[in-house]
């Protein structure tokens, strides 16, 4: 069984090397460096200590993950070959060292790891920015930085900003959240005498700085709560807690799951309306309102001790992973139709749905047009469907004639038969929509909006004529309506 001593070289200065690290370097065991681009390596050079560096791997592999995997595997081979080896890394072995993480994961596979700590780069950075980490500090790998890593309510250090390409990628993401002018700190050579630089800059200048190398880090202060201009979900949860507290809003405090359930539907429709109007600003606002409804229900659940927002996000992610085996497992699909089929099959299995009738009953109580569409869609998946749109259109004609017949047969004011036949007609129209890939709910909403727009034009015309609509005859209003249609079509 091989053994690897992982030695931390500290932030840079030779004076920062610990006695334990120096003793191991001089132990006579082979020394391997993740990179020789570190000032403390001068100690090995000055003392004639042999070493091998893995810098060549960075040129050999395209992705950083591949680099780290290669180094870890090669170290394991060398440990098995020589029995005991030293592996030297910058800073502290347990801070921002992916190769060490990989080695520790393999420790139970016939490999022994012993860590010899060194000072991390975090200590001198904290000294430079003069901010106490007790209030929160997040450390992020710059080589894999993405939007999900951002936390505006916590100070962040982005390390391993090796070059301007990585810096540019980080800048683009930070700008999207914090804005171009937000002040950050570019730090190079933290803890290294005569080389340490500390530069406050706006985000937009991040990739314009010449001196960016393997010792570069970025410090991002959390957003000031007093002059706050951006918020995240954590802020929204905090706001909701205040609204529901004894010092909050009486209306918000008295709401229950049932009392606000219709708001979810209303906000969802307003999201759809913003999409239909191509109103991006409106979409942002309405998605926020819809998200607020989710947080509102989660806060009520938390107070009642039934569930919290982490239960919701956990169930959501478990469901997404389970229903996408073609992404998270080995199952392969070629078409989007296969994805939908597998999604539904997995969904029905998880709900113990075994009959086709149960599949139809499983559709929630959506607005009637949407529910009709989904019922027909699921029935069609087992072949109970028209061959083409012609069959659906013929069914509309048949149902229309039955509506006329039922109207002619009304006796004693009984309209139940008419109601039933009109329902059949609407159901048949939805079927035509489905064949033509038209969402009936969206189509009807567009018609409603079109009606309102034309009615507004008609009313404006009546005012120009010095007349009120209620004082006009139906024939006069019809004439204005026709003119409004022409006006809108121009």
N, C-alpha and C positions, 0 to 999 in steps of 0.2 A: 504493500500500500504506500503510495507516494504522499509526501507532505509539502505544502506550499506555505511559506511565511509571506504574508502580504504586508509590505512596509509602506508607511505613509511618509512621503518626503516633505510634508509641510507646505506652506504657501509659496516658498521660494528661497528665502535666505538660508545659507548653509547653517547659520546660527540657530535656525529653527528646527534643525534635525535633533531628534531625541537621542538619548544615550542608547536606548534599546534598539533603535533603527541602526545607529552607527555600529553597534556590536554585531548585528545580523549581517550588515553589509561586509564586515570584515571576518565573517565566520568561515570563509573558504568555500561556501556553497555558491553555486552559479547564480549570478544576478541577471534578472530579466526586467527590462523597463517597458512600460506601456509606451512611453515616449521619452526621448532624450532632450526634448525641447522644454527643459525645466532648469532653472538656475542651480538648484541643489545638486544636479548631476555633476557639477564642477568638483564636488567633493571626491567623487569616484575618479575623475580624471586626474586631480591633483595628487591622489594617493596611489595611482597606478593600479586601480581595481578594475578588472575586466568585467564587461557587461555586454549584453545583447539587447537591442531595441526592436520594438514592434512597429516602428514608424513606417516601415515599408508596406505594412498591411493596409494602411490608409490609402495608398496608391493602387493597391491590388484589388480592393473591394469597392463597389459603388455605394453601398449603404452602410451607415454606421453600425446598424445591428449586425450586419455580416462581419464587420471588422471585429466587434467585441466577441462574437461567437467564435471566430477563428482564433483569436488570442487565447480565449479560455480553453478551447480544445487543445491548442498547442502546448499550453502550460501544463495541462493534465498529462499529456504524453511525456513531456520532459520530466515531470515529477515522478512518473512511473519508471522512467529510464534512469534517473539519477538518485532517486530516493527522496532527497530533500533539496528544494530550490527556494530562492528568494524572488519575489515579484514586487517591483517598486512602482508606486503610483503617486501622482501629485496629491498634495493635501492630505486629507484623512481617508483611509481606505473605505470608510462607510459613508462618505459624502460624495454624491454625484460620480460614482464609479460603477458603471454598468458591468464591466468585466468581473469585478469582485462579487456583484450580485449573482452573476451566472455561476461563478465558482462555488459560492455558498449553497446554491441550489443543487450542485452536484456533490456536496460534501458527504452525503449519505450513500454515495455510490463508490465506496472504497477509496475516498480521498479525504485527507485531513488538512484543514485550513487553520492557521493561527494568525491572528491580526496583531500587528504591532503599530499602534496608533501614532499619528502625527497631527500637528495642528492643521485644521482645515482653513480654507480660504475665507470661510464665513466670518471668523473672528476679526481679521483685519478689515473686512468690508464693513462690519457693524461699527468698528471704530471710526472709519472714514465718514459714514453717513450719520453717525451719532444718533442712532435710533434703537431703542430697547426692544429686542425680539419677543419679550414677554407679551406684547400686545398682538403678536401673530407674525409669522414669517414663513413664506412658502418658497421652496427651492425647486427650480424647474430646469430640465435639460433643454438647452437651446436647440439641439440637433433634432428634436422631435416636437418642438413647440407648436401648439395649436390653440384654437379659440377656447376649448374646454379647460385649458390650463389657467386661464385668467381668473383672478379673484380680486375685484376692485376694492374689497373691504379688508385686504391683508397686504402687507408689504411683501414684495416678491423679489427674489434674486434669480435671474436667468443666467445660468452658467454654461460653459462649453460653447461660447459664441466664437467659434474658431476663425471665422473669416467674414468678409463683407457680404457674401452670398447668404449666409445664415442670418447675419444682421439685417439684411434687406427683407428677408422672409418674416422675421420677428417684427420689424417696423410696420409692415403692411397689416399684420394682425392687431398690433397695439393701436394703430391709428384708427381702425374700425371701431374700437371700444372707447379709448381714452381721448381720441382726437389728436390732430397733428401737433398742437401746441403744448400738450401736457409735458411737464418737466420730469425727466428721468435722470439717472446718473450712469455714466459710462465709466467703468473702473478697469484699469489694466495693471497687472503686476501687483495685486494687493498683497501687502506684507513683505515686499521685496525692496530693500533700501536702494535709493537712487534710481528706481525704475517705476515706482508706484505713482499712478496718475488717477485723478478723481475729477471727472468733468461733468458738470450739470449741463444738460442739453435738452431741447425740445425733441419729441419723438421723430419729427420729420428729418432731423439731421443725423439720425442713427447710422445710416449706411454711407454717410458722407465723410466719416472720420477715417483717416488713413491708418491709424495705429489700432488695428483689430487683429488679434492673434489668439493662440491657445490659452493665454492668461487673461482674456477679456471676459468680464461679467457685466450684467446690466442690473441696476437696482431700481425697482419701480415702487415709489411710495403709494400707500393706499389712498383712496380718494377722500379728501377732507369732508367730514360729515356736515360741517357748518356751511361751506360754500359748494355743496354737492350739486353736480350737474348730471351725473349718470347714476343709475341704480341697477341692481341685479335682483334675482329672485329672492335672495336672502333678505334684501331690504323690503321687498313686498311682503314677505312673511312677517317681518318685524312690524311693518305698518298695520297689517291685519291684526296682529296681537294687540296693538295699541287701540285700534278701533273697537275691538271686542272687550277691552278691559273696562274696569270701573270708571276710568278717567277718559274713556273713549266716546263713541257715538251711540246714543240710546237706540237708534234704529238698527245699526249693525249688531248691537248687543243682543237684541231680542229675536234675531233671525234663526231659523232652523233649516235642516236639509229640505223639508217640504215647502217652507215659505219662500225659498229662493229657487226652487227647482225650475220654474218657468223662465227664470233669467238666463239659465244655460241655453235654452232653446232660442231666446231672443238674441243673445249675444252671438250664437252660432250663425243665425240668419244675417246679422249685421256684418259678420265676417264675409259671408258669401256675397252680400250686396256690394261690399267694397271691392271684392275681386271682380264682380261683374262690371263695375264702373271703372275698372283699371285705376283705382284710387289707392296708390301705395301708402300715402300718409294716413288715409282712412283705414287701410288694412293693418298698419302698425298699431293704430289706436284700438281697433276692434279686437285684434288678437290679444292685446293687453287686457281688454275687458273680459275676454273669454278665459284667459289665464287666471284672472282675478277670481272668477267663479270657482275654478279648481282649488285655488288657495283658500277661498272662503270655506268651502266644504271640508277641506283638510283641517282648517283651524277648528271648526265645529267638532269634527271627529276627534281631534286631539283633546279638546276640552271635555268631551264626553267619555274619553278613554277607549274609544272603539277603533280608531285608526289614526295615522298621521301621514304626512306627505311622503315619507320614506316608504311606507307601505304601498302607496300609489305608484311611485317611481320604480319600486322593486317589482311589483306585479307587471307593470308595463314592460320593463326590460326582459323579464323572464318570458313573457308572452312573445315579444319580438324575436328573441333568440330561438324559442321553441318553434315558432311558425316560419322561420327562415332557415331551414336545414341546408338549403342550397348555398347559404352564405357562411353559416357558422358550423356546418358539419360537412359530410362528404357527398351528400345528395346533389345530383346535377340536374338542372333544368335548362332548356334552350329557349323557351318562349314565355312571354308574360302571362299567357293564358294558363300555362302549367303552374306558374307561381300562384295565381289566384285559386286554382283548383286545389293545390296542396295546402294553401292557407286555410281554405274552408274545411278541408278534410281534417286537418289537425285541430281546428277550432271545434268541430262537431265531436271529435273523439274526446277532447278535454272536457266537454260538457255532457258526456254520456248520451249523446243524441244518436239513435240507431235507425229510426224510421224516417221516410221522406216527409211524412206529415209533421213530425217533430222538427224537421229542418225548416219547414214553412212557419211553424208556430214560433220558432226561435227568433224570428225577426222582431225587433222591438217595436213599440207603438210610436212609430215615426208619423209625420204628417202623411195623410192618406195617399197622396200622389207618390211619394217616395216609397212608402210601404208596398203599394201596388207594383211598382217597378221591381222591387227586390223579390217579392213573391213570384212574379212571372219569371224573373231571371233564374231563380232557384228551381222552379218547376221545369224550365227549359233545359237545365243542366242534365236532366234524366231523359230528355227527348220529348217531353210533353209540351209541344210548341208547334207553331206554324212553320212551314218549310221556308217561307219568305214573307216579305212585307205585304204581298198581295193578299195572302190569307188574312192577315191582321186588318187590312183595309176593308175587306169584304165583311169582316165581323163588325166593323164600325157601322157600315151601311145597314147590316141586319139589326144591330142594337138601336140605331137611329129610328128605323121603321117601327120597332117595338115601342119606343118612347112615344112616337106619334099615335100609335094605336092605343097605348095606355091613357094618353091625354083624352082621346076621344071617348074612352070608356069610363071616365070619372063619373061616379054616382054619389050623391049625397056629400060631396066635399071630401071624400076619402082619397088621399093622395099617396097612400102607402105603395100602391102598384107603380105609380109614376116615379116615386123615390127610388124604388128598386131598379126600374128600367134605366133611369138616369145614372144610377151607380154603375150598371152594366156598361152603359155607353162610355162613361169616364174611364172605366177599367179597360175597355177596348181601345180607347184613344191612347192610353198609357202604353199599351202593347205596341202600337204603331211607333210611338216615341222610342221604345226600346230597340226595335228593329233598325231604326235610323240613328241609333246612338245619341239620342237627344234626351237630356234629363228633363222630365216633365215639370219638375218643381222649378228649375231654372227657367225653362221656356215660359211658364205661366207668370213667373215673377217679372220677366222682361216685358211681357204683354201688359201686366199691371202698371209697370213704370211707364210704358209707352202711352197707355191710356191716360195716366195722370198728366204726363207732359203735354199731350194733345188737348186735354181738358183745360190746362193752364193757358195754353195758346188761345183756345176758344174764349176763355173768360177775359183775357187781355183784349181780344178783338171786340168783345161786347162792350167793354169799358170805353174803348176808343169810339164806339158808336154812340156812347152816352146812354146805354141800356144796361139793365141788370138781367142776369140769366133767368132769375125766377119770374121776371116779367115778360119773357119771350115765349113764343109758341114753340111747340116741338119742331115744327117745320123750319122755323128760324134757327133754332139751335142745331138742327141737322145740317143746314146750309153752312153754318159756322164750323161745324165739325169737319165737313168735307174740305173746307178751306184750310182748316188747321192741319189736316192730313197732307195737303199739298205743300203747305208752308214747311212742315217738318221734313218732307221728302226732298226739298230743294238742297 
